[in-house]
Amino acid sequence: MRIVTVVGARPQFIKAAVVSHKIRKKHTEILVHTGQHFDRNMSEQFFEELNIPAPDYNLGISGGTHAQMTGKMMIAAEEVLMKEKPDWLLVYGDTNSTLAAALAAAKLHIPICHVEAGCRTHSMTNPEEINRICTDHVSSLLLASTQSGMDSLISEGLADRGKTVGDPMYDAFSEYRSYKKISEVRLDMLDGRKINVPPEFYYLTCHREENTGDDRDLLEIFKAMEQLDAPTVYPVHPRNKARAGRLLEQTGTEKILLAEPVGYLDSLCLVSNAKKIVTDSGGLQREAFFAEKKCVTILDFVCWPETMVSGRNELAKPRSADILEKLSHEQTVDPDYKPFGDGNSAEKIIKEMEEYYDNRN
């Protein structure tokens, strides 16, 4: 098979790391990077650390409104697809890169395989929700990571195209978790210092516009973290650096360590060794779950219902009292509860694509 894989954002690089390596043992893959995440720490470092093959095409598209970005990506993706004439377009998740490539392929009658299909937040104010729904409805093969994803496909009349294969993020976590020790992680601080990770710490990731778009909500999050019994490591998304730095300086906050974005292997170390985790990232919620770490998610919708059990992951408003209350709840871990699969989703993804291709031909 000849497969064009399109990626553009950090979570997609992680999934491609485990799937692309296995694709290339049997098939031809053309890797396209849209450029949606272009910062070295958000892009290049992932390709280097995870030994992802260099992209065959780098479209260099980032910035602008959702419509501007999606439109430019769709035009560029169409050119690649017309030139390469693949048997498959393979896309992951819910980014603008995913939707743009899927729309271009659908209009060219190229079969689309959507990995992480069926994921729903049931919040149409979330732009990624629109990307998920539209991509699923134009795709030929819908590969759900969990049973809840498959249930969504069934409810939308897409069951005949769907299969549950597990989560390639869990594959990646299982494979790469032991690659680096926490003693080897050095934090590049925003003030230019390089420091070791404290012996005890909390891990914060916060990048969504609804949490970082104004001072009030981010201040509340900082207020909560400042009251904890250990420092908080906070790698800051590039677009949030200025606000975060200004707020910490204004408030005299001392227990939040503002760092540059970290690579995947460093992030896995931080997840695996943190006391607890506070995030607004769908990917980090899952990694916290895989690492059996208590997680508080600062969102008003559920991304992964499988994690919202036994106190393991709880939603909180961007208010310090709510965050602290949820962090105080203890979790219960059932080692037999594995809703994200057995760590072999990459093989299952390729098998489903092969079977569909053989039946079609």
N, C-alpha and C positions, 0 to 999 in steps of 0.2 A: 504494500500500500504506500501511497504517497500522501503525506500528511503535512498540512500547514498548521502550525501551532502559533497562536497569537497571545502574547502576554504584554502587560504594561505596568503592573503594580506589584509591590513587594510580596503580597500573599501569593500571587500567581507565579512568581519566580520560584518560590518554595515548592509549590505543587509540581511545576515543570521539572524541577531538579530530580524528583524521583520517577516521574513518568517518562520524560524525554530519554533518560539513560536506557530505559527498558525498550522504548520504541525503536531506538537506533540499533538494537541488537538484531532486529528482524526486518525493519522497514525504513523508508526514507522520510526524514523529517526536515522541513524548512521552518526555521524559527524566526518569528517576526516580533520585534520589540517596538511597540508604538511610541515609547518615550514618555508615557504618562507620568511615571516616576523616573526622573532623570538625574537627580542628585547622586553623587558617588555613593554615599552611605545608604541611599534608598534603592540603588540599582546595581552599579558596577560591582560593588563589594559582594553582593549576593551571587552574581555570576562567578566570581573568583572563588569564594569560599565553598560553594556547593558544586564547583566544577561543571556548571551548566555550559553547554556548547555556546560559543559566541553566536549572537544573532546573525542570520543571513541577511536580514533587513532591519535597519533601525530607522523608523519613520520620523523620529525627532519631533513629535507633536505633544505639546503640553500647554497648560494655561488656557485662559479664555473661559467663556461660559460653557455649561454642559452641551448646549446645542452646537456652539462653535467647535469644541473639541471633538464631539461625536461626528459632526459633518466632515471635518478634515480627515479624521481617521477612516471614515467610511470610503472616502475618495481614494486615499492612499492604499487601503486594504484591497479595494477592488482592483487596482492596478497590479498588485502582487498576485492576487488570485487568478487574474486573467493570464498573467505571464506563466505562472507555475502549474496551472491546471491540475490541482490536487484531487485525490479521491476523497479527502476529508478536510474539513476545517475543525480543529480542536480548540475549544475555548474553556476558560475556567472562571467561575465566580460571577461577579456582578458589576464590573467596572464599565466605564464608557468604552474602553478598548474592546471588551467582550461584545457589547451590543453593536458597536460599529462594524466589527468584523462579521458578526452573525448576519446582520442586515445585508451586507455586501455579498456574502456567500449565498444567502437565500435567493437573492435576485439573479444570481448566476447559476442557480440550481445545483449548487455544490452541497453535499450532505454535511450537516453540522453535528458534532458531538459536543454536548454541553456537560462538563463535569461540575458537580455541586448544584445540580438541577433541583428544582422544587423548594429551595430554601425561601422562606417567606417570613417577613416581619409583620405583615398585614398593616403596614403604615405607608400610605401612598404619598405622604410628605417626605419620605425617605427616597432620594433619587435613585439609589441602587435598587429599590424594590421595582421600579419601572423597568430598569435594565434586566432584572431577573425574569420578570414575567414575559417581557417581549422576546428575550432570547429563548426561553423555554418554548414559546409558541411557534417559533420558526425553525426549531432544531429537529433533526431527524432521530437522534439518539439522546435520551435524557438519563444521565447517570447520577443518581442521588447518593449523597454521602451517608444519609441516615434514614430511618423509617419515617420520621416526620416529613422529610423532603418527599419521599415517595407518596405519603398520604396527601400532600398538597397536589402532586401531579394527578393522583386519582380524582381528587375533588374538582380539578379543572379539566377533566376529560382527556388527560394525556397519558393514561396508564399504559396504553399499548406501545408507547415509545420509551417507557421508563424501566430502569433496573436500579436496585440498590447495590452499590459496590464498595461502600466504605469511604473513608476520608483520606485522600493523599496527604493531607496535613499530618495525620497520625502516622502514616508511613514515614514521612520526613522526620517527625519528632523521634520516632523509635530508632531511626538510622543515625541521626546526627547528634542526639542528646549527649552522648559520651565523648564527642570529639574534643571538647575543651573543658578545662577545669575552671572553677570560679577564681582560683588564685592567679590564673593567667589573664583574667579580664582587666583591662585598664580603661578607665573612663576619660574621654576627652571632654573636659568641662568647657562650658561656653566662655568662661573667663580666661581660657588658654592653658589652664593647669591640666596635668595628667595625674589621676589618683587611682589608688586601688579601691576595690569595692569594700565597703565596711563589713565587719564580721556578721552583723545583723542588719537587715534592711527590708523595706517594703519596695515594691516595684510598681511604678505608675506609668501608664501610657495614656495620653489624652490628646486627640488631634481633631475630633469632629467639630464642625463649625458651630453646632448647637452648644458645645461646651467651651469653646475657645474664642468665639466670635465677639464677645464683649468682656469687660473686666469682671463683672459681678459673679458669673458662674465660675470662672477660673479662680477667682479669689476665694470662693467658698470651698473649692476642691483643695486649694493650698492650705486653707485654714484647718481643714480636717487632717491633712497629712502632717502638719506642723505639731499636732497634738498627740501623735503616736509615740510609742516607746522606743523607736529606732528611726534613723534617717530614711528618707525616701529617694530612690534613684529614679530620675525622670529624664529619659532621653527625649528631647524636644523635636517635634516635627518642624522642618524648615520654615513653614509659613507661620509658626507660632512662637518663634524664638524671641522676637522683639517684645511682644506683649508679656511673655513669661518672665523674661529678664527684668523688664521694667517693674512688674508687679512685685517680684521678690525684693528688688532694691527698695521700693517704696515702703514695703511692710516690714523690712528687716528680718524676713524669714530666714532661719538658719539651718533647718533640718531637711530641706529639699535640695538635692544635688542635681542641678541643671546640666545635662550632658548633651553632646552631639548625638544624632541617631546612631544606634549600634547595629552591627551586622547580625545575621541570623544566629550564628554560633554563640556570640556573646549574649544575645537575647535569650536563647535557650538556657544558658547558664544562670542568667538573672531570674528567669521564671522558676527554674528548678531549685534555686537556693533562697528565694525570697521568703519572708515570713508569711506575707499575704500579698495579694495583687489587686490593684484598682485600675480599671481600664475602660475605654469606650470602643475597643477594637474587637471585631468578631473573631479574628484569628487568635488574638491573645487569650480570649475567653476559653477557647478550645485547648490551647497549650497549657493554661493553668489547670484545666480539667485533666489533661493527660498527665501532668506532673503532680496531681493530687493536692493542689494548693487552693486554699480558700480564695474566692474571687468576688469582688464587688464591681458591677458593671454600671457605669453612669450613663444610662439610656432610659428612655421611656417605652421601649419595646423590646421584646425577646428575640434575639437572633438565633440561639441554639437551645431549644427547649430541653434537649437531652442533658444539658449541663445544669438545669435549674431544679436539681433534686437534692434532698438531704442537706440543705444549706450550703451546697458546694459553689453555687453562683447565685447572687441575688442582685436585683436591680435597685439602684438608688438614684434619687434626684441629685442634681448638683448643688446640694446643701450640706454643710459640714455635719450637722446633727444626724442627718439621714445616713450619710456615708459612715460615720463613726458607729452608729447603731448597727448597721449591717455588717461592718467589720468585726463587731464584737460577737456575732453569732458563730458558734462552732459548726463545723461540717462533719458529716459522717460519710466515710468512703467505703463503698462496697466493691472489693477487688474483682468480683465476677461481673460487674455491670460495665459492659464495653459497647456502647451504642455506636461508636465510630468505626467499627470493624476490627479486623485482626492484623492490620499493618501490611496487608497485601493487596491494597486497592489498585495499585498501578498495574499489576498483572491482570486484574479483573477488567479494568478499563480497556486495555489493549485487546483482551479476549472478546469483549462485547463489540468492539469496533471490527475485529476480524470476522466475527460471525455475521454481523450486519452486512459487511462488504461481500462475503461469500454468498449469502442469500440473495443479495441484489444482483450479483453477476452470475 
